[in-house]
Amino acid sequence: MKSLAVRIAIALVFNAITLWVASVLPGVRLGAGFLWAVVVFTVATLFVKPLILALFHRRHEQRADRRTWILSKALTVAAGLLATLAILLVTSIFSNGFTINGIFGWIGATVVIWLASFIYDFVDDGLEAKAHELLGGAASPGKP
């Protein structure tokens, strides 16, 4: 249970920083409900991203014999960008603490947040292990 709480806390903090960084882009604004926007964004990430990525990968697996490696990577990037756009859409609809206006705002926020999620995928295991070390517990099984 402690491990789940640590993972959620790390995700919430990282997502708050990510949304705050995206807010410097033209057309992207934070509001009074920023903390709620972070919660909505985190929950949407847990549900929307795996769904969209699974749909893309399933279609790709069906046609894997006809695809090249570069096309495969391009589809993975496209799926990640589409998932990020969907998560931002859900966040902007269900919270008043994060709004995006204009095409450049949507494109910029999608790319910046997608890049941040890419970075998060590399550092989350290390952050979780360090948090467990600081809290006096062992790292999760299978993690460094």
C-alpha positions in Angstrom: 0.0 0.0 0.0 2.9 2.3 0.8 4.3 1.7 -2.7 1.1 2.7 -4.3 0.9 5.9 -2.3 4.5 6.7 -3.2 3.8 6.1 -6.9 0.7 8.3 -6.8 2.4 11.1 -4.9 5.3 11.1 -7.4 2.9 11.1 -10.4 0.9 14.0 -8.8 4.0 16.1 -8.2 5.4 15.4 -11.6 2.1 16.2 -13.4 1.8 19.4 -11.4 5.2 20.5 -12.6 4.4 19.4 -16.1 1.2 21.4 -16.3 2.9 24.4 -14.7 5.6 24.3 -17.3 3.1 24.0 -20.1 1.3 27.1 -18.8 4.1 29.3 -20.1 3.0 28.5 -23.6 0.7 30.9 -25.4 -2.9 30.0 -25.0 -2.3 27.7 -22.0 -3.5 29.0 -18.6 -3.7 27.8 -15.0 -6.7 28.8 -12.9 -7.8 28.6 -9.3 -8.7 24.9 -9.6 -5.1 23.9 -10.5 -4.8 21.2 -7.9 -8.1 19.6 -9.2 -6.7 19.9 -12.7 -3.6 17.9 -11.6 -5.8 15.2 -10.1 -8.0 15.0 -13.2 -4.9 14.9 -15.4 -3.3 12.1 -13.4 -6.5 10.0 -13.4 -7.0 10.6 -17.1 -3.4 9.5 -17.7 -4.1 6.2 -15.8 -7.1 5.4 -18.0 -6.9 7.1 -21.4 -3.2 6.6 -22.2 -3.2 2.8 -21.8 -6.4 2.5 -23.8 -5.2 4.5 -26.8 -1.7 2.9 -26.7 -3.4 -0.6 -26.6 -5.5 0.3 -29.6 -2.6 1.4 -31.7 -0.4 -1.5 -30.7 -3.2 -4.1 -31.4 -3.7 -2.6 -34.9 0.1 -2.5 -35.4 0.5 -6.2 -34.4 -2.1 -7.2 -36.9 -0.1 -5.6 -39.7 3.4 -6.1 -38.4 4.6 -8.1 -41.4 3.9 -5.1 -43.7 5.4 -2.4 -41.5 9.0 -1.2 -41.3 10.8 -0.4 -38.1 10.6 3.4 -38.8 6.9 3.3 -39.4 6.5 1.3 -36.2 8.3 4.0 -34.2 6.3 6.7 -36.0 3.0 5.0 -35.0 4.2 4.7 -31.4 5.0 8.5 -31.3 1.6 9.2 -32.9 -0.2 7.1 -30.4 1.6 8.9 -27.5 0.8 12.3 -29.0 -2.9 11.3 -29.5 -3.1 10.0 -26.0 -1.6 13.2 -24.6 -4.1 15.3 -26.6 -7.0 13.2 -25.3 -5.7 13.5 -21.7 -5.5 17.3 -22.1 -9.0 17.4 -23.6 -10.4 15.5 -20.6 -8.5 17.7 -18.2 -9.7 20.9 -19.8 -13.3 19.7 -19.9 -13.5 18.4 -16.3 -11.5 21.0 -14.5 -11.5 24.8 -14.5 -7.9 25.0 -13.3 -6.3 24.4 -16.7 -7.5 25.8 -20.0 -6.1 25.8 -23.5 -7.1 28.2 -26.3 -6.1 28.2 -29.9 -4.5 25.7 -32.2 -1.0 26.7 -31.2 -1.9 26.2 -27.5 -3.2 22.8 -28.1 -0.3 21.7 -30.3 2.3 23.2 -28.0 0.8 21.8 -24.8 0.5 18.4 -26.4 4.1 18.2 -27.5 5.5 19.7 -24.3 3.5 17.3 -22.1 4.2 14.3 -24.3 8.0 15.1 -24.0 7.6 15.4 -20.2 5.8 12.0 -20.0 8.7 10.5 -22.0 11.1 11.9 -19.4 8.9 10.7 -16.6 9.0 7.1 -18.0 12.7 7.2 -17.5 12.9 8.6 -14.0 9.9 7.3 -12.2 11.4 4.0 -11.1 14.5 5.8 -9.7 12.3 8.3 -7.9 10.2 5.6 -6.4 13.3 3.7 -5.2 14.8 6.9 -3.6 11.4 7.7 -1.9 11.3 4.2 -0.4 14.9 4.6 0.8 14.1 7.9 2.4 11.0 6.5 4.0 12.9 3.6 5.5 11.5 0.8 3.3 12.8 -1.4 0.7 12.3 -0.7 -3.0 9.4 -2.4 -4.8 10.2 -5.9 -6.0 11.7 -5.9 -9.4 12.8 -2.3 -9.1 16.3 -0.9 -8.5 
